[in-house]
Amino acid sequence: MVKVITAAEFEAEVLQSSTPVLLDFYAPWCGPCNAMSPILDELAVDFEGKAKILKVNTDDNKELAVKYGVRGIPNIMFFKSGEVVDGSVGRVEKSELEGKLNAIL
C-alpha cells in the first residue's frame, strides 16, 4: 500500500530521502487518480527498498500543490536528492513509470 503523506512529513519523507521518490499529487474524488492507485501499489512492492512511492492529497495540502505548480491531477513527480528530476501529468502506464524510476536509480 502506498503511504499518504502530509505537508508536515514532506521534508523528511521526500526532500531528505536517501532513495528516489515517486510522489503522486492526487485527490480522492479524481477518477484518473483512483485508476492510478493499483499501479502505484504494484510499484511500491516492485521498488521496495530501492525507491519510495508516496501520495499527497492536494485538497488537504494545497500549499504543496501550489509550491510545486500542480495544475492537473494525477501529477506524478520524481525526486532525487530533494530535487524534482522528472514527472508526468494524467494517467500513465506502469511501464512508463518503471522506466522513469529505473532511470533515476
Residue frames relative to the residue before (quaternion, step in Angstrom):
aa qw qx qy qz dx dy dz
M 1.0000 0.0000 0.0000 0.0000 0.00 0.00 0.00
V 0.4404 -0.6992 0.5059 0.2474 3.55 -0.96 0.91
K 0.4045 -0.7148 0.5188 0.2372 3.57 -0.92 0.93
V 0.2514 -0.7315 0.6164 0.1475 3.56 -0.99 0.93
I 0.1173 -0.8101 0.5731 0.0383 3.56 -0.74 1.09
T 0.3678 -0.6981 0.5692 0.2310 3.53 -1.34 0.33
A 0.7063 -0.4275 0.3409 0.4496 3.56 -1.32 0.09
A 0.6263 0.5568 -0.3338 0.4316 3.60 1.06 -0.74
E 0.7192 0.4245 -0.2354 0.4971 3.60 1.12 -0.64
F 0.4578 0.7508 -0.4104 0.2414 3.57 1.26 -0.44
E 0.6820 0.4967 -0.3143 0.4352 3.59 0.75 -0.97
A 0.7041 0.4634 -0.2695 0.4656 3.59 0.81 -0.99
E 0.7365 0.4497 -0.2379 0.4459 3.60 0.85 -0.98
V 0.7893 0.3051 -0.1417 0.5137 3.60 1.01 -0.81
L 0.7674 0.4048 -0.2268 0.4424 3.57 0.49 -1.18
Q 0.7628 0.3394 -0.1944 0.5150 3.60 1.05 -0.70
S 0.3790 0.7488 -0.4724 0.2694 3.59 1.26 0.18
S 0.3927 -0.7157 0.5312 0.2268 3.57 -0.99 0.87
T 0.7156 0.3425 -0.2339 0.5621 3.59 1.28 -0.22
P 0.6206 -0.5301 0.4028 0.4142 3.61 -1.18 0.43
V 0.2197 -0.7745 0.5860 0.0923 3.55 -1.21 0.65
L 0.1740 -0.6973 0.6839 0.1254 3.53 -1.11 0.87
L 0.0408 -0.8098 0.5849 -0.0228 3.56 -0.61 1.17
D 0.1763 -0.7909 0.5833 0.0565 3.54 -0.73 1.15
F 0.1926 -0.7317 0.6449 0.1081 3.56 -0.70 1.14
Y 0.0920 0.8135 -0.5557 0.1449 3.58 -0.55 1.21
A 0.1760 -0.7227 0.6409 0.1898 3.53 -1.42 -0.10
P 0.5772 -0.6347 0.3880 0.3369 3.61 -0.99 0.79
W 0.6805 0.4953 -0.2860 0.4582 3.61 1.13 -0.57
C 0.5697 0.6330 -0.3518 0.3886 3.60 1.31 -0.24
G 0.4250 -0.7374 0.4750 0.2236 3.59 -0.53 1.20
P 0.6939 0.4518 -0.2966 0.4758 3.63 0.75 -0.94
C 0.5979 0.5495 -0.3611 0.4584 3.62 1.11 -0.62
N 0.6685 0.4956 -0.2948 0.4697 3.57 0.93 -0.91
A 0.6289 0.5314 -0.3303 0.4615 3.58 1.10 -0.68
M 0.6513 0.5197 -0.3087 0.4587 3.60 1.15 -0.58
S 0.5161 0.6975 -0.4017 0.2929 3.61 1.12 -0.58
P 0.6868 0.4627 -0.3231 0.4581 3.67 0.76 -0.86
I 0.6163 0.5423 -0.3403 0.4585 3.60 1.07 -0.72
L 0.6746 0.4873 -0.2925 0.4712 3.57 0.91 -0.92
D 0.6092 0.5446 -0.3449 0.4619 3.60 1.08 -0.71
E 0.6506 0.5062 -0.3088 0.4744 3.59 0.99 -0.85
L 0.6565 0.5097 -0.3111 0.4608 3.59 0.95 -0.87
A 0.6076 0.5607 -0.3508 0.4398 3.59 1.05 -0.74
V 0.6637 0.4711 -0.2916 0.5026 3.58 1.08 -0.75
D 0.6786 0.5212 -0.2902 0.4285 3.59 0.85 -1.01
F 0.7904 0.3111 -0.1408 0.5086 3.59 0.99 -0.85
E 0.2692 0.7870 -0.5138 0.2100 3.59 1.23 0.35
G 0.8064 0.2256 -0.2013 0.5082 3.55 -0.83 1.05
K 0.7158 0.4149 -0.2470 0.5044 3.59 1.25 -0.35
A 0.7857 -0.0228 0.0542 0.6158 3.59 1.11 -0.77
K 0.3888 -0.6888 0.5557 0.2560 3.55 -1.25 0.50
I 0.1530 -0.7356 0.6528 0.0962 3.54 -1.12 0.78
L 0.0583 0.8208 -0.5561 0.1166 3.57 -0.45 1.27
K 0.2084 -0.7586 0.6032 0.1311 3.55 -1.32 0.39
V 0.1186 -0.7532 0.6425 0.0762 3.54 -1.24 0.63
N 0.3511 -0.7225 0.5620 0.1972 3.55 -0.83 1.06
T 0.3614 -0.7697 0.4857 0.2028 3.60 -0.47 1.20
D 0.5965 0.5657 -0.3688 0.4338 3.61 1.12 -0.55
D 0.7447 0.4051 -0.2041 0.4895 3.58 1.02 -0.86
N 0.7740 0.2656 -0.1230 0.5615 3.59 1.25 -0.41
K 0.0082 -0.8635 0.5037 -0.0244 3.54 0.86 1.05
E 0.6264 0.5640 -0.3461 0.4121 3.59 1.01 -0.79
L 0.6431 0.5013 -0.3232 0.4803 3.60 1.05 -0.68
A 0.6354 0.5283 -0.3273 0.4583 3.56 0.97 -0.85
V 0.6595 0.4929 -0.3029 0.4799 3.59 0.96 -0.85
K 0.6486 0.5424 -0.3159 0.4305 3.58 0.88 -0.96
Y 0.7741 0.3345 -0.1710 0.5096 3.58 0.98 -0.85
G 0.5321 -0.6958 0.3770 0.3009 3.58 1.23 0.43
V 0.2878 0.7676 -0.5220 0.2356 3.58 1.09 0.66
R 0.0326 -0.8145 0.5788 -0.0244 3.56 -0.59 1.20
G 0.7725 0.1569 -0.0946 0.6080 3.56 1.26 -0.45
I 0.1487 -0.7836 0.5979 0.0802 3.55 -1.14 0.65
P 0.4953 -0.1568 -0.8544 -0.0080 1.55 -2.18 1.17
N 0.1297 -0.7578 0.6373 0.0533 3.53 -1.12 0.81
I 0.0924 -0.8168 0.5695 0.0007 3.55 -0.40 1.27
M 0.0602 -0.7869 0.6141 -0.0002 3.53 -0.86 1.05
F 0.2606 -0.7459 0.5982 0.1333 3.50 -1.13 0.80
F 0.1209 -0.7988 0.5889 0.0234 3.55 -0.75 1.12
K 0.0331 0.7529 -0.6573 0.0088 3.54 -1.13 0.75
S 0.8338 -0.0088 -0.0564 0.5491 3.56 -0.76 1.09
G 0.7245 -0.4759 0.2366 0.4388 3.57 0.99 0.87
E 0.6651 0.4733 -0.2968 0.4954 3.60 1.28 0.05
V 0.4641 -0.6327 0.5333 0.3160 3.58 -1.16 0.64
V 0.0908 -0.8285 0.5524 0.0135 3.57 -0.68 1.11
D 0.7883 0.0014 0.0046 0.6153 3.60 1.23 -0.27
G 0.0588 0.8128 -0.5791 0.0216 3.55 -1.27 0.13
S 0.0726 -0.7698 0.6297 0.0745 3.52 -1.37 0.10
V 0.2356 -0.7583 0.5949 0.1248 3.53 -1.19 0.66
G 0.7468 0.3442 -0.2840 0.4931 3.55 -0.98 0.88
R 0.6982 -0.4435 0.3457 0.4432 3.53 -1.34 -0.03
V 0.0700 -0.8012 0.5938 -0.0263 3.54 -0.88 1.04
E 0.5082 -0.6411 0.4822 0.3134 3.55 -1.13 0.68
K 0.6248 -0.5557 0.4039 0.3710 3.56 -1.17 0.65
S 0.6505 0.5419 -0.3245 0.4218 3.60 0.91 -0.91
E 0.6349 0.5224 -0.3327 0.4619 3.60 1.05 -0.71
L 0.6649 0.4915 -0.3007 0.4753 3.58 0.96 -0.87
E 0.6170 0.5401 -0.3354 0.4638 3.59 1.04 -0.79
G 0.6563 0.5223 -0.3065 0.4501 3.56 0.93 -0.91
K 0.6700 0.4912 -0.2977 0.4704 3.57 0.95 -0.88
L 0.6421 0.5110 -0.3237 0.4709 3.60 1.01 -0.78
N 0.6713 0.4997 -0.3039 0.4552 3.58 0.87 -0.93
A 0.6294 0.5538 -0.3311 0.4331 3.59 1.08 -0.72
I 0.7559 0.3699 -0.2229 0.4920 3.62 1.06 -0.62
L 0.5070 0.6425 -0.4328 0.3779 3.60 1.25 0.01
